[in-house]
Amino acid sequence: MTLLEVVIALSLVALIVGIGVLKYEDGTEERVIRQGASKIEAMASRAHAMSILHQKPFCLRFEVGKVVLAGADVKKPAVDEEERSDAKWDESERPETLEVIYDEYATEALISLHRWGTDDDEWLEPDEDRGLTWQFQSTGLCEPVGIRLEVEDSWVVMHMHPLTARVEEEEFMIK
């Protein structure tokens, strides 16, 4: 084997590796979008099931760069053993509602929400101060929403079913 053959073989390997790296970088947007869509659908399904099972509302809260699955828990005031369960609470002992976070998903994708009954091109984006909330009622119903994930020029839109909280229809453009 001559030096010329080694140089040609190494340049071919470098060319193949270079093409592979470019293809991998092109797939990062698609990977981020598909992973986010899959995780959000799983979180919605979990929130739906938990709201029915526990008979209390749960929500997905969309914030800048993350999605949070949360539920409300009612913390009852401590009752002495001498007091009975039929004792009345006075205003100062009113039960406080605590938000319990069950799951979080951080994402690089820009998330926006389309509420039912709004114009087709009206997409709401979460602010730094407050996020957008999608409620799951204890009856098993949720608002039919559209969820859009964007990374640069690529996007996916998931239209969610109000009875199952699953993706009913999906549109996407991956560049």
C-alpha beads as a LAMMPS data file, in Angstrom:
LAMMPS data file: protein, C-alpha beads

175 atoms
174 bonds

1 atom types
1 bond types

-500.0 500.0 xlo xhi
-500.0 500.0 ylo yhi
-500.0 500.0 zlo zhi

Masses

1 110.0

Atoms # bond

1 1 1 0.000 0.000 0.000
2 1 1 1.433 3.320 -1.065
3 1 1 1.149 6.685 0.603
4 1 1 -1.135 7.891 -2.192
5 1 1 -3.601 5.047 -1.542
6 1 1 -3.673 5.851 2.198
7 1 1 -4.328 9.551 1.505
8 1 1 -7.172 8.681 -0.918
9 1 1 -8.725 6.243 1.586
10 1 1 -8.550 8.794 4.431
11 1 1 -10.090 11.538 2.279
12 1 1 -12.980 9.236 1.335
13 1 1 -13.577 8.410 5.025
14 1 1 -13.481 12.127 5.923
15 1 1 -15.976 12.891 3.127
16 1 1 -18.378 10.184 4.302
17 1 1 -18.126 11.335 7.941
18 1 1 -18.708 14.955 6.876
19 1 1 -21.871 14.040 4.967
20 1 1 -23.077 11.980 7.953
21 1 1 -22.579 14.891 10.349
22 1 1 -24.524 17.251 8.068
23 1 1 -27.401 14.789 7.783
24 1 1 -27.444 14.320 11.569
25 1 1 -27.598 18.083 12.157
26 1 1 -30.493 18.342 9.711
27 1 1 -32.390 15.730 11.715
28 1 1 -32.082 17.546 15.047
29 1 1 -35.068 19.814 14.384
30 1 1 -37.203 16.831 13.444
31 1 1 -36.022 14.881 16.488
32 1 1 -36.816 17.781 18.863
33 1 1 -40.274 18.272 17.332
34 1 1 -41.208 14.581 17.253
35 1 1 -39.919 13.980 20.781
36 1 1 -41.858 17.014 22.049
37 1 1 -45.070 15.969 20.303
38 1 1 -44.796 12.459 21.697
39 1 1 -44.087 13.666 25.243
40 1 1 -46.941 16.209 25.213
41 1 1 -49.398 13.576 23.965
42 1 1 -48.255 11.202 26.740
43 1 1 -48.605 13.950 29.379
44 1 1 -52.100 14.833 28.100
45 1 1 -53.142 11.196 28.226
46 1 1 -51.780 10.887 31.768
47 1 1 -53.552 14.076 32.918
48 1 1 -56.816 12.804 31.408
49 1 1 -56.524 9.430 33.155
50 1 1 -55.490 10.974 36.488
51 1 1 -58.368 13.471 36.454
52 1 1 -60.885 10.645 36.044
53 1 1 -59.166 8.341 38.525
54 1 1 -58.711 10.922 41.295
55 1 1 -61.926 12.846 40.519
56 1 1 -60.220 16.233 40.546
57 1 1 -59.031 18.591 37.828
58 1 1 -55.544 18.376 36.374
59 1 1 -53.903 20.636 33.828
60 1 1 -51.069 20.936 31.381
61 1 1 -49.435 24.330 31.771
62 1 1 -47.420 25.542 28.796
63 1 1 -44.614 27.872 29.824
64 1 1 -41.709 29.309 27.878
65 1 1 -39.429 26.321 27.232
66 1 1 -41.378 23.737 29.222
67 1 1 -44.644 21.904 29.786
68 1 1 -45.858 21.075 33.303
69 1 1 -48.423 18.448 34.343
70 1 1 -50.034 19.702 37.555
71 1 1 -52.976 18.894 39.770
72 1 1 -54.657 20.646 42.656
73 1 1 -54.553 19.021 46.077
74 1 1 -56.680 20.178 48.975
75 1 1 -54.866 20.191 52.288
76 1 1 -57.336 19.919 55.153
77 1 1 -56.522 21.595 58.458
78 1 1 -55.328 19.341 61.249
79 1 1 -58.166 18.096 63.439
80 1 1 -57.635 16.977 67.024
81 1 1 -58.815 13.502 67.895
82 1 1 -61.350 15.009 70.274
83 1 1 -62.995 16.859 67.400
84 1 1 -65.285 14.923 65.134
85 1 1 -65.313 14.920 61.341
86 1 1 -68.630 16.800 61.372
87 1 1 -66.985 19.829 62.990
88 1 1 -67.226 23.009 60.944
89 1 1 -64.181 24.924 59.760
90 1 1 -64.127 28.583 60.553
91 1 1 -62.868 31.020 57.920
92 1 1 -59.326 31.010 59.280
93 1 1 -59.100 27.213 58.896
94 1 1 -60.347 27.088 55.326
95 1 1 -58.520 24.344 53.380
96 1 1 -55.738 25.642 51.198
97 1 1 -55.270 24.487 47.648
98 1 1 -51.790 23.421 46.717
99 1 1 -50.579 22.787 43.213
100 1 1 -48.756 19.490 42.901
101 1 1 -46.430 19.031 39.935
102 1 1 -46.467 15.471 38.605
103 1 1 -44.292 15.809 35.499
104 1 1 -42.228 18.404 33.637
105 1 1 -40.839 18.434 30.134
106 1 1 -38.240 20.995 29.049
107 1 1 -38.036 21.640 25.317
108 1 1 -36.152 23.792 22.849
109 1 1 -39.265 24.093 20.676
110 1 1 -41.529 27.131 20.726
111 1 1 -44.948 25.989 21.961
112 1 1 -48.196 27.742 21.101
113 1 1 -51.846 26.879 21.758
114 1 1 -54.951 27.283 19.614
115 1 1 -58.125 27.477 21.691
116 1 1 -61.450 26.172 20.473
117 1 1 -63.656 28.844 18.900
118 1 1 -60.839 31.248 17.968
119 1 1 -59.736 32.218 14.469
120 1 1 -57.704 29.609 12.585
121 1 1 -54.573 31.752 12.579
122 1 1 -54.806 32.817 16.251
123 1 1 -52.069 30.980 18.160
124 1 1 -51.396 31.947 21.783
125 1 1 -47.843 31.795 23.086
126 1 1 -46.931 31.655 26.768
127 1 1 -45.403 34.760 28.341
128 1 1 -42.454 34.844 30.719
129 1 1 -44.873 35.942 33.476
130 1 1 -47.657 33.424 32.992
131 1 1 -48.201 30.271 31.017
132 1 1 -51.176 28.885 29.137
133 1 1 -53.321 26.253 30.844
134 1 1 -55.199 23.300 29.334
135 1 1 -57.667 21.876 31.893
136 1 1 -58.751 18.242 32.282
137 1 1 -62.002 17.929 34.243
138 1 1 -62.894 15.040 36.549
139 1 1 -65.661 14.083 34.104
140 1 1 -63.038 13.142 31.517
141 1 1 -63.666 16.147 29.285
142 1 1 -61.077 18.641 28.177
143 1 1 -61.081 21.613 25.869
144 1 1 -60.397 20.714 22.215
145 1 1 -57.146 22.527 21.523
146 1 1 -54.439 22.625 18.910
147 1 1 -50.830 22.493 20.063
148 1 1 -48.062 23.766 17.801
149 1 1 -44.359 23.032 18.286
150 1 1 -41.878 25.048 16.208
151 1 1 -38.134 24.814 15.718
152 1 1 -36.837 27.315 13.159
153 1 1 -38.724 26.567 9.898
154 1 1 -40.073 23.160 10.994
155 1 1 -43.333 22.704 12.884
156 1 1 -45.988 20.201 13.930
157 1 1 -49.610 20.933 14.872
158 1 1 -51.536 18.425 16.961
159 1 1 -55.320 18.763 17.157
160 1 1 -56.373 17.116 20.424
161 1 1 -59.639 15.196 20.902
162 1 1 -61.814 16.532 23.779
163 1 1 -62.903 13.083 25.036
164 1 1 -59.659 11.143 24.871
165 1 1 -57.001 13.897 25.094
166 1 1 -55.187 12.108 22.260
167 1 1 -54.015 13.475 18.928
168 1 1 -57.003 13.457 16.606
169 1 1 -55.251 15.023 13.622
170 1 1 -51.653 16.016 12.985
171 1 1 -50.126 18.410 10.477
172 1 1 -46.402 18.948 10.071
173 1 1 -43.685 20.465 7.936
174 1 1 -40.118 19.398 8.524
175 1 1 -37.419 21.254 6.603

Bonds

1 1 1 2
2 1 2 3
3 1 3 4
4 1 4 5
5 1 5 6
6 1 6 7
7 1 7 8
8 1 8 9
9 1 9 10
10 1 10 11
11 1 11 12
12 1 12 13
13 1 13 14
14 1 14 15
15 1 15 16
16 1 16 17
17 1 17 18
18 1 18 19
19 1 19 20
20 1 20 21
21 1 21 22
22 1 22 23
23 1 23 24
24 1 24 25
25 1 25 26
26 1 26 27
27 1 27 28
28 1 28 29
29 1 29 30
30 1 30 31
31 1 31 32
32 1 32 33
33 1 33 34
34 1 34 35
35 1 35 36
36 1 36 37
37 1 37 38
38 1 38 39
39 1 39 40
40 1 40 41
41 1 41 42
42 1 42 43
43 1 43 44
44 1 44 45
45 1 45 46
46 1 46 47
47 1 47 48
48 1 48 49
49 1 49 50
50 1 50 51
51 1 51 52
52 1 52 53
53 1 53 54
54 1 54 55
55 1 55 56
56 1 56 57
57 1 57 58
58 1 58 59
59 1 59 60
60 1 60 61
61 1 61 62
62 1 62 63
63 1 63 64
64 1 64 65
65 1 65 66
66 1 66 67
67 1 67 68
68 1 68 69
69 1 69 70
70 1 70 71
71 1 71 72
72 1 72 73
73 1 73 74
74 1 74 75
75 1 75 76
76 1 76 77
77 1 77 78
78 1 78 79
79 1 79 80
80 1 80 81
81 1 81 82
82 1 82 83
83 1 83 84
84 1 84 85
85 1 85 86
86 1 86 87
87 1 87 88
88 1 88 89
89 1 89 90
90 1 90 91
91 1 91 92
92 1 92 93
93 1 93 94
94 1 94 95
95 1 95 96
96 1 96 97
97 1 97 98
98 1 98 99
99 1 99 100
100 1 100 101
101 1 101 102
102 1 102 103
103 1 103 104
104 1 104 105
105 1 105 106
106 1 106 107
107 1 107 108
108 1 108 109
109 1 109 110
110 1 110 111
111 1 111 112
112 1 112 113
113 1 113 114
114 1 114 115
115 1 115 116
116 1 116 117
117 1 117 118
118 1 118 119
119 1 119 120
120 1 120 121
121 1 121 122
122 1 122 123
123 1 123 124
124 1 124 125
125 1 125 126
126 1 126 127
127 1 127 128
128 1 128 129
129 1 129 130
130 1 130 131
131 1 131 132
132 1 132 133
133 1 133 134
134 1 134 135
135 1 135 136
136 1 136 137
137 1 137 138
138 1 138 139
139 1 139 140
140 1 140 141
141 1 141 142
142 1 142 143
143 1 143 144
144 1 144 145
145 1 145 146
146 1 146 147
147 1 147 148
148 1 148 149
149 1 149 150
150 1 150 151
151 1 151 152
152 1 152 153
153 1 153 154
154 1 154 155
155 1 155 156
156 1 156 157
157 1 157 158
158 1 158 159
159 1 159 160
160 1 160 161
161 1 161 162
162 1 162 163
163 1 163 164
164 1 164 165
165 1 165 166
166 1 166 167
167 1 167 168
168 1 168 169
169 1 169 170
170 1 170 171
171 1 171 172
172 1 172 173
173 1 173 174
174 1 174 175
